[in-house]
Amino acid sequence: MVVGVQFAVILLRAVALLGEYVALMGLTPERLHALTAADLARTGIGRRGPLTVKELITRYSGHDANHANQIREIRAAIGCGI
């Protein structure tokens, strides 16, 4: 019974996090379109060296889609539907 309760708690937290993620992603296009050329050219230091905001956006633009596909595959594998 404890495992079932633990799973339910984890599931509820996952649903809450997903809701937060969806809300944040809804804001992203508006914020990206507001960036100026100077904003996009700003440089920070990543693990692999200097990285502009534009490079960061380009590099990670498909990152969430990759995770969404992983979630779909896991749900299908455990019979939770898609």
N, C-alpha and C positions, 0 to 999 in steps of 0.2 A: 504494500500500500504506500509506503514511503516513496518508492521510486515513482509511482503514479503521481503523487503530489509534487515531487521535485520536477517531473516532466511538465506538469501543468504550470508551475511557476516559471520555468524556462520558456515555455510556449507563450505565456502572457507577456513576459519581458520582450521576447522576440517580436511579437505583434506591436508592442508599444514602440520599440526601436524602428520597426518598419514604418509606422505612422510618422515618426519624427523624420525619417529619411525622406519619405514622400513629400512632406511639407517643405523640407529644405530644398529638395530638387525642384520644386515648383518655383522657388525664388531664383534659382541659378540662371536661367536664360535672361531674366530681367537684369540681373547684376552683370552678367557677361556683356550684354549689349551696351551697358553704361560705361564700360572701360574705354579709356582713351588710348591713343597710340603710345603715349608716354607710360600709361599704366601697364600696357602689354609688354613694353620694353624693359620694365623694372627687372632687376636681376637679384636673385638670392642664391644661396649656396645649398645644393642638394648633396646627396650621398656621392653622386658622380661628378660633382663640381658645379660651376656656375649654371644657372638655369633661369631663363626669363619666364615671366608670367605666361606669355604666349606659348612657350615650349611646354610649360607645366600643363596648361589647358589641353594642348594637342596630345601630349603623352597620356593623360588620364581620361580623355573624353570617352573612351570605350570601357574604362575600368569597371564602372558600375554595371554595364551591360554584361560583362563577363561573369560577375558575381550573380546577377539575376539568372543567367543560364545555369550556373552551378546549383542555385537554389531549386530551379525547375527540375533539374536532373535528380537531385536528392529527393524532392517531393514525389516524383514519379516512381523512383526506386522503392520508396517506403509506402507507396500506395495512397498518398495524400492528394492526388490529382495535380492539376497544373494551374 
